[in-house]
Amino acid sequence: MRGTNQSSVSEFLLLGLSRQPQQQQLLFLLFLSMYLATVLGNLLLILAVSTDPRLHTPMYFFLGNLSFVDVCFSSTTTPKIHGSKPTFSCLQICPSSPGSLGFLPST
């Protein structure tokens, strides 16, 4: 007898972090401070690698490039998470076709 799972998931509900306005503002400020620390730290690392001639080695070259990529990814992802106002909404994720996910606002 072969034991396989015969169930399938047709939708997935992703709830926000909080629905209380005070907690939403606190979470917004927390994530904003983490974003700013990430960007500032990476920019300082790029500045240090580019200005100090002792750090012009392959390891620091790649570390500077990694920091640049991290700044780009953080600057692309974080504004999408925050949106135009400090709220965390719900999303309903439904498979639109096999192998892909469609994102729909939850009602």
C-alpha positions in Angstrom: 0.0 0.0 0.0 1.4 3.3 -1.1 0.8 6.2 1.4 0.5 9.5 -0.4 -1.2 12.7 0.5 -4.3 13.2 -1.7 -5.2 16.7 -0.4 -4.6 19.8 -2.4 -4.5 23.5 -1.3 -6.6 25.8 -3.4 -5.9 29.0 -1.5 -3.7 30.4 1.2 -4.6 33.3 3.4 -1.7 35.5 4.6 -2.8 37.6 7.5 -1.0 40.9 8.3 1.1 41.3 11.4 -1.4 43.4 13.3 -4.8 45.0 12.9 -4.3 47.5 15.7 -3.2 51.0 14.6 -0.8 51.5 17.5 1.0 48.2 16.8 1.0 48.9 13.0 2.9 52.2 13.6 5.3 50.5 16.0 6.0 47.7 13.4 6.4 50.3 10.6 9.0 52.2 12.7 10.8 48.9 13.6 11.0 47.8 9.9 11.9 51.3 8.8 14.8 51.4 11.3 16.0 48.0 10.2 15.9 49.1 6.6 17.8 52.3 7.3 20.4 50.4 9.4 20.9 48.0 6.5 21.3 50.7 3.9 23.6 52.8 6.0 25.8 49.9 7.0 26.1 48.7 3.4 26.9 52.2 2.1 29.5 52.7 4.8 31.1 49.3 3.8 31.2 50.4 0.2 32.8 53.7 1.1 35.4 52.0 3.3 36.3 49.5 0.6 36.5 52.1 -2.1 38.6 54.7 -0.2 41.2 52.5 1.6 43.9 51.2 -0.8 44.7 48.3 1.6 41.2 46.9 0.9 41.6 46.7 -2.9 41.8 43.0 -2.8 39.5 40.5 -4.5 37.7 39.6 -1.3 36.8 43.2 -0.5 36.0 43.8 -4.1 33.3 41.1 -4.0 32.2 42.2 -0.5 31.6 45.7 -1.9 29.6 44.3 -4.8 27.6 42.2 -2.4 26.9 45.3 -0.3 25.8 47.1 -3.4 23.4 44.3 -4.4 22.0 44.2 -0.8 21.3 48.0 -1.0 19.5 47.5 -4.3 17.4 44.5 -3.1 16.5 46.3 0.2 15.5 49.4 -1.6 13.3 47.5 -4.0 11.6 45.2 -1.5 11.1 47.3 1.6 8.9 50.1 -0.1 6.6 47.3 -1.5 6.2 45.9 2.0 5.5 49.3 3.6 3.2 50.6 0.9 2.1 54.2 0.9 1.0 54.1 4.5 2.1 52.2 7.6 -0.4 49.3 7.3 0.0 45.5 6.9 -2.9 44.2 4.8 -4.1 40.7 4.2 -3.4 38.9 1.0 -5.2 35.9 -0.5 -3.0 33.7 -2.7 -4.8 31.5 -5.2 -3.2 29.3 -7.8 -4.2 30.8 -11.2 -2.7 28.0 -13.1 -0.6 25.0 -12.2 2.9 26.1 -11.2 2.2 29.8 -10.7 0.5 31.8 -7.9 -1.8 34.7 -8.4 -2.0 37.4 -5.7 -5.4 38.9 -4.9 -6.5 41.4 -2.2 -8.5 39.7 0.5 -12.0 40.9 1.1 
